[in-house]
Amino acid sequence: MKPVIRASICTGEEVAGFKDIRTGKIEEIMLIRSPEDLERFKEIYEITEEIAKEY
């Protein structure tokens, strides 16, 4: 599993979660409304690297 942000092209809504590398399925965990939300997600799951966005 790798951390990803799913972003909607239409609405701009962003959801952080984890993508199964084998199946490509994304498990959505947290709605990202601000940079603080993203930092909180990274802190909770101890993520230090940059998280890729998928559209």
CHARMM internal coordinates of N, CA and C (Angstrom, degrees):
IC EDIT
DIST 1 N 1 CA 1.4522
DIST 1 CA 1 C 1.5240
ANGL 1 N 1 CA 1 C 108.74
DIST 1 C 2 N 1.3297
ANGL 1 CA 1 C 2 N 114.59
DIHE 1 N 1 CA 1 C 2 N 137.81
DIST 2 N 2 CA 1.4581
ANGL 1 C 2 N 2 CA 118.37
DIHE 1 CA 1 C 2 N 2 CA 175.64
DIST 2 CA 2 C 1.5212
ANGL 2 N 2 CA 2 C 108.88
DIHE 1 C 2 N 2 CA 2 C -127.99
DIST 2 C 3 N 1.3311
ANGL 2 CA 2 C 3 N 117.01
DIHE 2 N 2 CA 2 C 3 N 147.23
DIST 3 N 3 CA 1.4618
ANGL 2 C 3 N 3 CA 119.72
DIHE 2 CA 2 C 3 N 3 CA -179.74
DIST 3 CA 3 C 1.5282
ANGL 3 N 3 CA 3 C 110.80
DIHE 2 C 3 N 3 CA 3 C -72.18
DIST 3 C 4 N 1.3295
ANGL 3 CA 3 C 4 N 116.34
DIHE 3 N 3 CA 3 C 4 N 139.15
DIST 4 N 4 CA 1.4626
ANGL 3 C 4 N 4 CA 122.06
DIHE 3 CA 3 C 4 N 4 CA 177.30
DIST 4 CA 4 C 1.5243
ANGL 4 N 4 CA 4 C 109.44
DIHE 3 C 4 N 4 CA 4 C -143.85
DIST 4 C 5 N 1.3228
ANGL 4 CA 4 C 5 N 114.57
DIHE 4 N 4 CA 4 C 5 N 162.10
DIST 5 N 5 CA 1.4606
ANGL 4 C 5 N 5 CA 121.39
DIHE 4 CA 4 C 5 N 5 CA 170.95
DIST 5 CA 5 C 1.5169
ANGL 5 N 5 CA 5 C 106.62
DIHE 4 C 5 N 5 CA 5 C -118.44
DIST 5 C 6 N 1.3199
ANGL 5 CA 5 C 6 N 116.18
DIHE 5 N 5 CA 5 C 6 N 121.27
DIST 6 N 6 CA 1.4602
ANGL 5 C 6 N 6 CA 120.51
DIHE 5 CA 5 C 6 N 6 CA 175.77
DIST 6 CA 6 C 1.5196
ANGL 6 N 6 CA 6 C 106.95
DIHE 5 C 6 N 6 CA 6 C -91.81
DIST 6 C 7 N 1.3358
ANGL 6 CA 6 C 7 N 115.79
DIHE 6 N 6 CA 6 C 7 N 122.35
DIST 7 N 7 CA 1.4595
ANGL 6 C 7 N 7 CA 121.15
DIHE 6 CA 6 C 7 N 7 CA -178.51
DIST 7 CA 7 C 1.5231
ANGL 7 N 7 CA 7 C 109.68
DIHE 6 C 7 N 7 CA 7 C -116.97
DIST 7 C 8 N 1.3165
ANGL 7 CA 7 C 8 N 116.39
DIHE 7 N 7 CA 7 C 8 N 134.14
DIST 8 N 8 CA 1.4591
ANGL 7 C 8 N 8 CA 121.93
DIHE 7 CA 7 C 8 N 8 CA 177.54
DIST 8 CA 8 C 1.5214
ANGL 8 N 8 CA 8 C 109.43
DIHE 7 C 8 N 8 CA 8 C -82.73
DIST 8 C 9 N 1.3146
ANGL 8 CA 8 C 9 N 116.46
DIHE 8 N 8 CA 8 C 9 N 128.92
DIST 9 N 9 CA 1.4633
ANGL 8 C 9 N 9 CA 120.52
DIHE 8 CA 8 C 9 N 9 CA 177.47
DIST 9 CA 9 C 1.5283
ANGL 9 N 9 CA 9 C 109.82
DIHE 8 C 9 N 9 CA 9 C -67.16
DIST 9 C 10 N 1.3249
ANGL 9 CA 9 C 10 N 117.14
DIHE 9 N 9 CA 9 C 10 N -37.96
DIST 10 N 10 CA 1.4671
ANGL 9 C 10 N 10 CA 122.08
DIHE 9 CA 9 C 10 N 10 CA -175.41
DIST 10 CA 10 C 1.5252
ANGL 10 N 10 CA 10 C 113.06
DIHE 9 C 10 N 10 CA 10 C -73.42
DIST 10 C 11 N 1.3255
ANGL 10 CA 10 C 11 N 116.53
DIHE 10 N 10 CA 10 C 11 N -49.97
DIST 11 N 11 CA 1.4664
ANGL 10 C 11 N 11 CA 119.84
DIHE 10 CA 10 C 11 N 11 CA -172.02
DIST 11 CA 11 C 1.5206
ANGL 11 N 11 CA 11 C 114.00
DIHE 10 C 11 N 11 CA 11 C -102.47
DIST 11 C 12 N 1.3305
ANGL 11 CA 11 C 12 N 116.78
DIHE 11 N 11 CA 11 C 12 N -18.00
DIST 12 N 12 CA 1.4583
ANGL 11 C 12 N 12 CA 119.87
DIHE 11 CA 11 C 12 N 12 CA -176.89
DIST 12 CA 12 C 1.5171
ANGL 12 N 12 CA 12 C 113.05
DIHE 11 C 12 N 12 CA 12 C 81.88
DIST 12 C 13 N 1.3323
ANGL 12 CA 12 C 13 N 117.21
DIHE 12 N 12 CA 12 C 13 N -0.23
DIST 13 N 13 CA 1.4661
ANGL 12 C 13 N 13 CA 120.81
DIHE 12 CA 12 C 13 N 13 CA 179.63
DIST 13 CA 13 C 1.5258
ANGL 13 N 13 CA 13 C 109.71
DIHE 12 C 13 N 13 CA 13 C -62.44
DIST 13 C 14 N 1.3316
ANGL 13 CA 13 C 14 N 115.97
DIHE 13 N 13 CA 13 C 14 N 137.88
DIST 14 N 14 CA 1.4566
ANGL 13 C 14 N 14 CA 121.63
DIHE 13 CA 13 C 14 N 14 CA 179.40
DIST 14 CA 14 C 1.5248
ANGL 14 N 14 CA 14 C 109.85
DIHE 13 C 14 N 14 CA 14 C -122.52
DIST 14 C 15 N 1.3341
ANGL 14 CA 14 C 15 N 115.13
DIHE 14 N 14 CA 14 C 15 N 135.59
DIST 15 N 15 CA 1.4568
ANGL 14 C 15 N 15 CA 121.63
DIHE 14 CA 14 C 15 N 15 CA 178.25
DIST 15 CA 15 C 1.5218
ANGL 15 N 15 CA 15 C 108.01
DIHE 14 C 15 N 15 CA 15 C -130.25
DIST 15 C 16 N 1.3315
ANGL 15 CA 15 C 16 N 116.22
DIHE 15 N 15 CA 15 C 16 N 127.92
DIST 16 N 16 CA 1.4602
ANGL 15 C 16 N 16 CA 121.15
DIHE 15 CA 15 C 16 N 16 CA 177.66
DIST 16 CA 16 C 1.5179
ANGL 16 N 16 CA 16 C 109.11
DIHE 15 C 16 N 16 CA 16 C -90.90
DIST 16 C 17 N 1.3258
ANGL 16 CA 16 C 17 N 114.89
DIHE 16 N 16 CA 16 C 17 N 145.71
DIST 17 N 17 CA 1.4529
ANGL 16 C 17 N 17 CA 119.70
DIHE 16 CA 16 C 17 N 17 CA 178.29
DIST 17 CA 17 C 1.5114
ANGL 17 N 17 CA 17 C 110.63
DIHE 16 C 17 N 17 CA 17 C -171.47
DIST 17 C 18 N 1.3254
ANGL 17 CA 17 C 18 N 115.13
DIHE 17 N 17 CA 17 C 18 N -158.78
DIST 18 N 18 CA 1.4552
ANGL 17 C 18 N 18 CA 120.92
DIHE 17 CA 17 C 18 N 18 CA -178.25
DIST 18 CA 18 C 1.5166
ANGL 18 N 18 CA 18 C 109.82
DIHE 17 C 18 N 18 CA 18 C -128.61
DIST 18 C 19 N 1.3394
ANGL 18 CA 18 C 19 N 116.35
DIHE 18 N 18 CA 18 C 19 N 136.50
DIST 19 N 19 CA 1.4580
ANGL 18 C 19 N 19 CA 122.64
DIHE 18 CA 18 C 19 N 19 CA -179.23
DIST 19 CA 19 C 1.5224
ANGL 19 N 19 CA 19 C 109.60
DIHE 18 C 19 N 19 CA 19 C -105.22
DIST 19 C 20 N 1.3279
ANGL 19 CA 19 C 20 N 115.45
DIHE 19 N 19 CA 19 C 20 N 129.02
DIST 20 N 20 CA 1.4599
ANGL 19 C 20 N 20 CA 121.06
DIHE 19 CA 19 C 20 N 20 CA 174.33
DIST 20 CA 20 C 1.5237
ANGL 20 N 20 CA 20 C 106.73
DIHE 19 C 20 N 20 CA 20 C -74.98
DIST 20 C 21 N 1.3053
ANGL 20 CA 20 C 21 N 117.34
DIHE 20 N 20 CA 20 C 21 N 118.04
DIST 21 N 21 CA 1.4608
ANGL 20 C 21 N 21 CA 121.77
DIHE 20 CA 20 C 21 N 21 CA -175.06
DIST 21 CA 21 C 1.5316
ANGL 21 N 21 CA 21 C 111.51
DIHE 20 C 21 N 21 CA 21 C -64.88
DIST 21 C 22 N 1.3250
ANGL 21 CA 21 C 22 N 117.74
DIHE 21 N 21 CA 21 C 22 N -33.01
DIST 22 N 22 CA 1.4682
ANGL 21 C 22 N 22 CA 120.73
DIHE 21 CA 21 C 22 N 22 CA -178.84
DIST 22 CA 22 C 1.5226
ANGL 22 N 22 CA 22 C 112.64
DIHE 21 C 22 N 22 CA 22 C -73.88
DIST 22 C 23 N 1.3299
ANGL 22 CA 22 C 23 N 117.64
DIHE 22 N 22 CA 22 C 23 N -43.76
DIST 23 N 23 CA 1.4687
ANGL 22 C 23 N 23 CA 120.67
DIHE 22 CA 22 C 23 N 23 CA -174.13
DIST 23 CA 23 C 1.5259
ANGL 23 N 23 CA 23 C 113.18
DIHE 22 C 23 N 23 CA 23 C -98.75
DIST 23 C 24 N 1.3330
ANGL 23 CA 23 C 24 N 117.06
DIHE 23 N 23 CA 23 C 24 N -21.44
DIST 24 N 24 CA 1.4566
ANGL 23 C 24 N 24 CA 120.84
DIHE 23 CA 23 C 24 N 24 CA -176.74
DIST 24 CA 24 C 1.5213
ANGL 24 N 24 CA 24 C 113.38
DIHE 23 C 24 N 24 CA 24 C 82.51
DIST 24 C 25 N 1.3260
ANGL 24 CA 24 C 25 N 117.23
DIHE 24 N 24 CA 24 C 25 N -1.09
DIST 25 N 25 CA 1.4651
ANGL 24 C 25 N 25 CA 121.13
DIHE 24 CA 24 C 25 N 25 CA -179.07
DIST 25 CA 25 C 1.5275
ANGL 25 N 25 CA 25 C 110.11
DIHE 24 C 25 N 25 CA 25 C -75.11
DIST 25 C 26 N 1.3366
ANGL 25 CA 25 C 26 N 115.40
DIHE 25 N 25 CA 25 C 26 N 137.97
DIST 26 N 26 CA 1.4613
ANGL 25 C 26 N 26 CA 121.36
DIHE 25 CA 25 C 26 N 26 CA 179.74
DIST 26 CA 26 C 1.5229
ANGL 26 N 26 CA 26 C 109.44
DIHE 25 C 26 N 26 CA 26 C -107.30
DIST 26 C 27 N 1.3236
ANGL 26 CA 26 C 27 N 115.50
DIHE 26 N 26 CA 26 C 27 N 128.20
DIST 27 N 27 CA 1.4619
ANGL 26 C 27 N 27 CA 121.61
DIHE 26 CA 26 C 27 N 27 CA 173.61
DIST 27 CA 27 C 1.5260
ANGL 27 N 27 CA 27 C 107.11
DIHE 26 C 27 N 27 CA 27 C -95.82
DIST 27 C 28 N 1.3267
ANGL 27 CA 27 C 28 N 116.28
DIHE 27 N 27 CA 27 C 28 N 110.33
DIST 28 N 28 CA 1.4631
ANGL 27 C 28 N 28 CA 120.78
DIHE 27 CA 27 C 28 N 28 CA -178.33
DIST 28 CA 28 C 1.5213
ANGL 28 N 28 CA 28 C 109.90
DIHE 27 C 28 N 28 CA 28 C -76.57
DIST 28 C 29 N 1.3370
ANGL 28 CA 28 C 29 N 116.28
DIHE 28 N 28 CA 28 C 29 N 132.73
DIST 29 N 29 CA 1.4583
ANGL 28 C 29 N 29 CA 121.42
DIHE 28 CA 28 C 29 N 29 CA -175.92
DIST 29 CA 29 C 1.5248
ANGL 29 N 29 CA 29 C 112.25
DIHE 28 C 29 N 29 CA 29 C -114.14
DIST 29 C 30 N 1.3351
ANGL 29 CA 29 C 30 N 116.86
DIHE 29 N 29 CA 29 C 30 N -45.79
DIST 30 N 30 CA 1.4695
ANGL 29 C 30 N 30 CA 118.95
DIHE 29 CA 29 C 30 N 30 CA -168.49
DIST 30 CA 30 C 1.5308
ANGL 30 N 30 CA 30 C 111.53
DIHE 29 C 30 N 30 CA 30 C -148.38
DIST 30 C 31 N 1.3268
ANGL 30 CA 30 C 31 N 116.38
DIHE 30 N 30 CA 30 C 31 N 131.91
DIST 31 N 31 CA 1.4571
ANGL 30 C 31 N 31 CA 121.99
DIHE 30 CA 30 C 31 N 31 CA 174.03
DIST 31 CA 31 C 1.5229
ANGL 31 N 31 CA 31 C 109.04
DIHE 30 C 31 N 31 CA 31 C -72.47
DIST 31 C 32 N 1.3344
ANGL 31 CA 31 C 32 N 116.25
DIHE 31 N 31 CA 31 C 32 N 132.28
DIST 32 N 32 CA 1.4611
ANGL 31 C 32 N 32 CA 121.59
DIHE 31 CA 31 C 32 N 32 CA -179.42
DIST 32 CA 32 C 1.5299
ANGL 32 N 32 CA 32 C 108.23
DIHE 31 C 32 N 32 CA 32 C -105.18
DIST 32 C 33 N 1.3267
ANGL 32 CA 32 C 33 N 116.22
DIHE 32 N 32 CA 32 C 33 N 110.86
DIST 33 N 33 CA 1.4686
ANGL 32 C 33 N 33 CA 121.53
DIHE 32 CA 32 C 33 N 33 CA -179.36
DIST 33 CA 33 C 1.5185
ANGL 33 N 33 CA 33 C 112.19
DIHE 32 C 33 N 33 CA 33 C -106.28
DIST 33 C 34 N 1.3302
ANGL 33 CA 33 C 34 N 116.74
DIHE 33 N 33 CA 33 C 34 N -16.51
DIST 34 N 34 CA 1.4692
ANGL 33 C 34 N 34 CA 120.54
DIHE 33 CA 33 C 34 N 34 CA -176.62
DIST 34 CA 34 C 1.5261
ANGL 34 N 34 CA 34 C 108.79
DIHE 33 C 34 N 34 CA 34 C -154.30
DIST 34 C 35 N 1.3260
ANGL 34 CA 34 C 35 N 116.97
DIHE 34 N 34 CA 34 C 35 N 165.16
DIST 35 N 35 CA 1.4711
ANGL 34 C 35 N 35 CA 119.89
DIHE 34 CA 34 C 35 N 35 CA 175.27
DIST 35 CA 35 C 1.5309
ANGL 35 N 35 CA 35 C 112.07
DIHE 34 C 35 N 35 CA 35 C -58.08
DIST 35 C 36 N 1.3220
ANGL 35 CA 35 C 36 N 116.54
DIHE 35 N 35 CA 35 C 36 N -30.92
DIST 36 N 36 CA 1.4627
ANGL 35 C 36 N 36 CA 120.44
DIHE 35 CA 35 C 36 N 36 CA 178.74
DIST 36 CA 36 C 1.5322
ANGL 36 N 36 CA 36 C 111.04
DIHE 35 C 36 N 36 CA 36 C -65.42
DIST 36 C 37 N 1.3426
ANGL 36 CA 36 C 37 N 116.87
DIHE 36 N 36 CA 36 C 37 N -38.02
DIST 37 N 37 CA 1.4657
ANGL 36 C 37 N 37 CA 120.42
DIHE 36 CA 36 C 37 N 37 CA 177.10
DIST 37 CA 37 C 1.5257
ANGL 37 N 37 CA 37 C 110.63
DIHE 36 C 37 N 37 CA 37 C -61.93
DIST 37 C 38 N 1.3313
ANGL 37 CA 37 C 38 N 116.24
DIHE 37 N 37 CA 37 C 38 N -42.09
DIST 38 N 38 CA 1.4602
ANGL 37 C 38 N 38 CA 120.03
DIHE 37 CA 37 C 38 N 38 CA 179.20
DIST 38 CA 38 C 1.5300
ANGL 38 N 38 CA 38 C 110.58
DIHE 37 C 38 N 38 CA 38 C -63.93
DIST 38 C 39 N 1.3165
ANGL 38 CA 38 C 39 N 116.79
DIHE 38 N 38 CA 38 C 39 N -42.83
DIST 39 N 39 CA 1.4652
ANGL 38 C 39 N 39 CA 120.20
DIHE 38 CA 38 C 39 N 39 CA 178.56
DIST 39 CA 39 C 1.5277
ANGL 39 N 39 CA 39 C 110.91
DIHE 38 C 39 N 39 CA 39 C -63.20
DIST 39 C 40 N 1.3195
ANGL 39 CA 39 C 40 N 116.42
DIHE 39 N 39 CA 39 C 40 N -38.67
DIST 40 N 40 CA 1.4732
ANGL 39 C 40 N 40 CA 120.48
DIHE 39 CA 39 C 40 N 40 CA 178.19
DIST 40 CA 40 C 1.5279
ANGL 40 N 40 CA 40 C 110.56
DIHE 39 C 40 N 40 CA 40 C -63.56
DIST 40 C 41 N 1.3373
ANGL 40 CA 40 C 41 N 117.01
DIHE 40 N 40 CA 40 C 41 N -44.27
DIST 41 N 41 CA 1.4670
ANGL 40 C 41 N 41 CA 121.46
DIHE 40 CA 40 C 41 N 41 CA 177.53
DIST 41 CA 41 C 1.5267
ANGL 41 N 41 CA 41 C 110.18
DIHE 40 C 41 N 41 CA 41 C -58.32
DIST 41 C 42 N 1.3296
ANGL 41 CA 41 C 42 N 116.40
DIHE 41 N 41 CA 41 C 42 N -46.89
DIST 42 N 42 CA 1.4654
ANGL 41 C 42 N 42 CA 120.61
DIHE 41 CA 41 C 42 N 42 CA -179.61
DIST 42 CA 42 C 1.5277
ANGL 42 N 42 CA 42 C 111.38
DIHE 41 C 42 N 42 CA 42 C -63.49
DIST 42 C 43 N 1.3175
ANGL 42 CA 42 C 43 N 116.23
DIHE 42 N 42 CA 42 C 43 N -37.82
DIST 43 N 43 CA 1.4671
ANGL 42 C 43 N 43 CA 121.03
DIHE 42 CA 42 C 43 N 43 CA 179.58
DIST 43 CA 43 C 1.5325
ANGL 43 N 43 CA 43 C 111.18
DIHE 42 C 43 N 43 CA 43 C -67.93
DIST 43 C 44 N 1.3276
ANGL 43 CA 43 C 44 N 116.74
DIHE 43 N 43 CA 43 C 44 N -45.74
DIST 44 N 44 CA 1.4687
ANGL 43 C 44 N 44 CA 121.43
DIHE 43 CA 43 C 44 N 44 CA -178.83
DIST 44 CA 44 C 1.5298
ANGL 44 N 44 CA 44 C 110.96
DIHE 43 C 44 N 44 CA 44 C -59.07
DIST 44 C 45 N 1.3419
ANGL 44 CA 44 C 45 N 116.35
DIHE 44 N 44 CA 44 C 45 N -43.15
DIST 45 N 45 CA 1.4625
ANGL 44 C 45 N 45 CA 120.83
DIHE 44 CA 44 C 45 N 45 CA -175.02
DIST 45 CA 45 C 1.5295
ANGL 45 N 45 CA 45 C 112.92
DIHE 44 C 45 N 45 CA 45 C -100.25
DIST 45 C 46 N 1.3316
ANGL 45 CA 45 C 46 N 116.46
DIHE 45 N 45 CA 45 C 46 N 11.37
DIST 46 N 46 CA 1.4645
ANGL 45 C 46 N 46 CA 123.08
DIHE 45 CA 45 C 46 N 46 CA 175.92
DIST 46 CA 46 C 1.5255
ANGL 46 N 46 CA 46 C 112.19
DIHE 45 C 46 N 46 CA 46 C 53.21
DIST 46 C 47 N 1.3365
ANGL 46 CA 46 C 47 N 115.44
DIHE 46 N 46 CA 46 C 47 N 50.31
DIST 47 N 47 CA 1.4603
ANGL 46 C 47 N 47 CA 122.09
DIHE 46 CA 46 C 47 N 47 CA 179.35
DIST 47 CA 47 C 1.5208
ANGL 47 N 47 CA 47 C 107.86
DIHE 46 C 47 N 47 CA 47 C -100.06
DIST 47 C 48 N 1.3235
ANGL 47 CA 47 C 48 N 116.14
DIHE 47 N 47 CA 47 C 48 N 125.52
DIST 48 N 48 CA 1.4649
ANGL 47 C 48 N 48 CA 119.81
DIHE 47 CA 47 C 48 N 48 CA -178.67
DIST 48 CA 48 C 1.5230
ANGL 48 N 48 CA 48 C 111.99
DIHE 47 C 48 N 48 CA 48 C -107.86
DIST 48 C 49 N 1.3316
ANGL 48 CA 48 C 49 N 117.69
DIHE 48 N 48 CA 48 C 49 N -24.80
DIST 49 N 49 CA 1.4610
ANGL 48 C 49 N 49 CA 120.19
DIHE 48 CA 48 C 49 N 49 CA -177.92
DIST 49 CA 49 C 1.5322
ANGL 49 N 49 CA 49 C 111.24
DIHE 48 C 49 N 49 CA 49 C -83.28
DIST 49 C 50 N 1.3199
ANGL 49 CA 49 C 50 N 114.80
DIHE 49 N 49 CA 49 C 50 N 167.34
DIST 50 N 50 CA 1.4619
ANGL 49 C 50 N 50 CA 121.49
DIHE 49 CA 49 C 50 N 50 CA 176.72
DIST 50 CA 50 C 1.5328
ANGL 50 N 50 CA 50 C 108.13
DIHE 49 C 50 N 50 CA 50 C -67.42
DIST 50 C 51 N 1.3288
ANGL 50 CA 50 C 51 N 117.12
DIHE 50 N 50 CA 50 C 51 N 142.30
DIST 51 N 51 CA 1.4657
ANGL 50 C 51 N 51 CA 121.73
DIHE 50 CA 50 C 51 N 51 CA -179.29
DIST 51 CA 51 C 1.5251
ANGL 51 N 51 CA 51 C 108.88
DIHE 50 C 51 N 51 CA 51 C -100.54
DIST 51 C 52 N 1.3365
ANGL 51 CA 51 C 52 N 116.23
DIHE 51 N 51 CA 51 C 52 N 128.52
DIST 52 N 52 CA 1.4628
ANGL 51 C 52 N 52 CA 121.85
DIHE 51 CA 51 C 52 N 52 CA -179.24
DIST 52 CA 52 C 1.5271
ANGL 52 N 52 CA 52 C 110.54
DIHE 51 C 52 N 52 CA 52 C -72.53
DIST 52 C 53 N 1.3514
ANGL 52 CA 52 C 53 N 115.11
DIHE 52 N 52 CA 52 C 53 N 145.88
DIST 53 N 53 CA 1.4687
ANGL 52 C 53 N 53 CA 120.80
DIHE 52 CA 52 C 53 N 53 CA 174.54
DIST 53 CA 53 C 1.5172
ANGL 53 N 53 CA 53 C 109.10
DIHE 52 C 53 N 53 CA 53 C -99.88
DIST 53 C 54 N 1.3153
ANGL 53 CA 53 C 54 N 115.38
DIHE 53 N 53 CA 53 C 54 N 140.20
DIST 54 N 54 CA 1.4600
ANGL 53 C 54 N 54 CA 121.38
DIHE 53 CA 53 C 54 N 54 CA 174.95
DIST 54 CA 54 C 1.5171
ANGL 54 N 54 CA 54 C 108.07
DIHE 53 C 54 N 54 CA 54 C -123.30
DIST 54 C 55 N 1.3365
ANGL 54 CA 54 C 55 N 115.24
DIHE 54 N 54 CA 54 C 55 N 137.70
DIST 55 N 55 CA 1.4609
ANGL 54 C 55 N 55 CA 120.74
DIHE 54 CA 54 C 55 N 55 CA -177.53
DIST 55 CA 55 C 1.5030
ANGL 55 N 55 CA 55 C 111.13
DIHE 54 C 55 N 55 CA 55 C -109.33
END
COOR INIT
IC SEED 1 N 1 CA 1 C
IC BUILD
